[in-house]
Amino acid sequence: MATHLKRIFDAEAYETSPVQSWWEDSAPPLSFEAPALDGEAKADVVIIGAGYTGLSAALELVHRHGMDVVVLDAARPGWGASGRNGGFCCFGGSKFGADELIATFGADGARDVVRAQVEAIDTVDKRIDDLKLDVERHGRGEVLFVHRAKFVGGIKDEAKIYREALGVDAQYWENERCREAGLPGDLWHGGLYLPHGFGLHPMKYLRGLAETSRKAGVRIHGGSEVREVHETADGVIVSTSQGRVKGRAALFATNGYLAENLPEWFAGRYMPVLSNIIVTRPLSQQERAAHGWTGDMICADTRALLHYFRVLPDGRMMFGGRGGTATDPASLEAMHRRLRHAFDRMFPAWTQVETTHFWSGFVCLSSNRTAFIGRIPQSERSFASLAYWGGGVSMGSWMGERAGEMIAASLTRSSATKDFRFRSTIPQAFQRPTPRFPFAGFRRMGLRLAYAMFTLRDEYL
Ligand SMILES: Cc1cc2nc3c(=O)[nH]c(=O)nc-3n(C[C@H](O)[C@H](O)[C@H](O)COP(=O)(O)OP(=O)(O)OC[C@H]3O[C@@H](n4cnc5c(N)ncnc54)[C@H](O)[C@@H]3O)c2cc1C
């Protein structure tokens, strides 16, 4: 029984106080309270985590399968990465480049991954329309800037493989073409343009999903950290410190906020990694003109410790970066300074433009470089969907829906067919049980070493 949850990072990272993000400040609050679970409850499905994955699964289960759903979150809807991210609705769920995808999964398997990635982006777009969510979207397509000349050849090959083998009309853009798109920069050597993806307000999207779920009858409880999931002959009992829910199945939708000992099977099989964001005050037209930055596409660079950035609809610049291995205040402050330094280097005309917000949160990585969705090995009634490799806006939404479908099928099919593997919709790449990391107990230490190597590779080697 897991009464005390073991986590990989320092306790501060899991404190449930509000996150001081721009999204938090600019999204209307939820129209309802999400009270803590108190006492006994019953449901068909109990979902742990009220982010994109959990709420997408809940909506699928309620709307399409008529099930009764309880969602439990340790903090509140959107407290995790879903309320903190960069709002890049882009390719997610995998760390493989186009050539590696083909080498690992074969041409058909690779195309299937890309098909799911495109479908995931379209799912979010369509969902915002269908549910009439008040979420601003902007910019169409994504540009990945080449930050060192020696990577240009690789990026041109990547574009070709996407076009010729994977059905994505990717292009290598020279700097001049980037400039025409309103994305000029002196530091890069052209970029990889992908025609899919857009930017959105992540918290408005999240709260829209929460409002819709609640209206559809989903019971959402905040302040309800799940401490134990016990499987019985005919269901699950999911316990918090103040209550418990008896259900027929459970879904872990906890991504980078997963605990090491709940569920036990995942111990050592995932890696939370910090991603960090600064947002500036709105830039005037004149200030934007100083860089000729008129484009609103979502952008990133080719660093392993990547930077990702975009202009927001009110003229603020959002600039994010991976890195940092500690969440104590001094380490976060150092990360804040590093990020601002990288921003100033990239946009020297804006060094006087103040940062108004800085925050961090966890994305989730896996040792086999892909997301995982499915029944948790060694369990009968517990499922999980996680490890989107920093691409959970689209993938969490799509995989959450798939997880809902999968659970509904498992509850309605005969026991002979309940392991139906959804071959038709979920790429096999995402159904592989996640192996343990080598030397799993030293993952954070390993991360420090990896980051030192990435920095060398990114900047010097
Ligand atoms: C700074 C940052 C920038 C990012 N930028 C992008 C981006 O631009 N585009 C993109 O696609 N992705 C981005 N990501 C990643 C993306 O946000 C995530 O992949 C996605 O939000 C995951 O959604 P989720 O619902 O699976 O998990 P989360 O949103 O992380 O939610 C997990 C929830 O589980 C709850 N939880 C955990 N354990 C328990 C428990 N025991 N009991 C109860 N509740 C529990 C937590 O409280 C949390 O609310 C970014 C992430 C961060 C942190």
The ligand as a Tripos MOL2 file, in Angstrom:
@<TRIPOS>MOLECULE
LIG
   53    58     1     0     0
SMALL
NO_CHARGES

@<TRIPOS>ATOM
      1 C1          6.9280   24.2720  -19.3260 C.3       1 LIG1
      2 C2          6.3180   23.2380  -20.2280 C.ar      1 LIG1
      3 C3          6.1720   23.5200  -21.5810 C.ar      1 LIG1
      4 C4          5.5880   22.5760  -22.4280 C.ar      1 LIG1
      5 N1          5.3330   22.9350  -23.7120 N.ar      1 LIG1
      6 C5          4.6390   22.0870  -24.5110 C.ar      1 LIG1
      7 C6          4.2030   22.5110  -25.7800 C.ar      1 LIG1
      8 O1          4.3860   23.6600  -26.1700 O.2       1 LIG1
      9 N2          3.5430   21.6130  -26.5620 N.ar      1 LIG1
     10 C7          3.2770   20.3440  -26.1350 C.ar      1 LIG1
     11 O2          2.6780   19.5680  -26.8750 O.2       1 LIG1
     12 N3          3.6240   19.9470  -24.8910 N.ar      1 LIG1
     13 C8          4.2790   20.7770  -24.0680 C.ar      1 LIG1
     14 N4          4.5900   20.4000  -22.7970 N.ar      1 LIG1
     15 C9          4.1860   19.0560  -22.3510 C.3       1 LIG1
     16 C10         2.6880   18.9590  -22.1330 C.3       1 LIG1
     17 O3          2.2510   20.0480  -21.3750 O.3       1 LIG1
     18 C11         2.3620   17.6320  -21.4520 C.3       1 LIG1
     19 O4          2.8450   16.5770  -22.2570 O.3       1 LIG1
     20 C12         0.8780   17.4390  -21.2430 C.3       1 LIG1
     21 O5          0.2920   18.5560  -20.6440 O.3       1 LIG1
     22 C13         0.6360   16.1930  -20.4080 C.3       1 LIG1
     23 O6         -0.7240   16.1760  -20.0510 O.3       1 LIG1
     24 P1         -1.2490   15.1240  -19.0160 P.3       1 LIG1
     25 O7         -2.6800   15.3570  -18.8430 O.co2     1 LIG1
     26 O8         -0.8360   13.7530  -19.4400 O.co2     1 LIG1
     27 O9         -0.4250   15.4110  -17.6720 O.3       1 LIG1
     28 P2         -0.3830   16.7240  -16.7640 P.3       1 LIG1
     29 O10        -1.0250   17.8700  -17.3890 O.co2     1 LIG1
     30 O11         1.0160   16.8900  -16.2880 O.co2     1 LIG1
     31 O12        -1.3210   16.3350  -15.5560 O.3       1 LIG1
     32 C14        -1.0000   15.3320  -14.6480 C.3       1 LIG1
     33 C15        -1.8490   15.5600  -13.4130 C.3       1 LIG1
     34 O13        -1.7530   14.3920  -12.6110 O.3       1 LIG1
     35 C16        -1.9310   14.8050  -11.2730 C.3       1 LIG1
     36 N5         -1.4010   13.7360  -10.4140 N.ar      1 LIG1
     37 C17        -0.1810   13.1770  -10.4090 C.ar      1 LIG1
     38 N6         -0.1090   12.1980   -9.4750 N.ar      1 LIG1
     39 C18        -1.3210   12.1570   -8.8690 C.ar      1 LIG1
     40 C19        -1.8760   11.3710   -7.8250 C.ar      1 LIG1
     41 N7         -1.1620   10.4170   -7.2060 N.pl3     1 LIG1
     42 N8         -3.1580   11.5920   -7.4630 N.ar      1 LIG1
     43 C20        -3.9000   12.5540   -8.0760 C.ar      1 LIG1
     44 N9         -3.4180   13.3220   -9.0630 N.ar      1 LIG1
     45 C21        -2.1520   13.1290   -9.4650 C.ar      1 LIG1
     46 C22        -1.1570   16.1010  -11.1780 C.3       1 LIG1
     47 O14        -1.6400   16.9000  -10.1080 O.3       1 LIG1
     48 C23        -1.3950   16.7140  -12.5540 C.3       1 LIG1
     49 O15        -2.3920   17.7370  -12.5330 O.3       1 LIG1
     50 C24         5.1770   21.2980  -21.9230 C.ar      1 LIG1
     51 C25         5.3220   21.0360  -20.5690 C.ar      1 LIG1
     52 C26         5.8800   21.9850  -19.7250 C.ar      1 LIG1
     53 C27         6.0170   21.6710  -18.2690 C.3       1 LIG1
@<TRIPOS>BOND
     1     1     2 1
     2     2     3 ar
     3     2    52 ar
     4     3     4 ar
     5     4     5 ar
     6     4    50 ar
     7     5     6 ar
     8     6     7 ar
     9     6    13 1
    10     7     8 2
    11     7     9 ar
    12     9    10 ar
    13    10    11 2
    14    10    12 ar
    15    12    13 ar
    16    13    14 ar
    17    14    15 1
    18    14    50 ar
    19    15    16 1
    20    16    17 1
    21    16    18 1
    22    18    19 1
    23    18    20 1
    24    20    21 1
    25    20    22 1
    26    22    23 1
    27    23    24 1
    28    24    25 2
    29    24    26 1
    30    24    27 1
    31    27    28 1
    32    28    29 2
    33    28    30 1
    34    28    31 1
    35    31    32 1
    36    32    33 1
    37    33    34 1
    38    33    48 1
    39    34    35 1
    40    35    36 1
    41    35    46 1
    42    36    37 ar
    43    36    45 ar
    44    37    38 ar
    45    38    39 ar
    46    39    40 ar
    47    39    45 ar
    48    40    41 1
    49    40    42 ar
    50    42    43 ar
    51    43    44 ar
    52    44    45 ar
    53    46    47 1
    54    46    48 1
    55    48    49 1
    56    50    51 ar
    57    51    52 ar
    58    52    53 1
@<TRIPOS>SUBSTRUCTURE
     1 LIG1         1 GROUP 0 **** ****
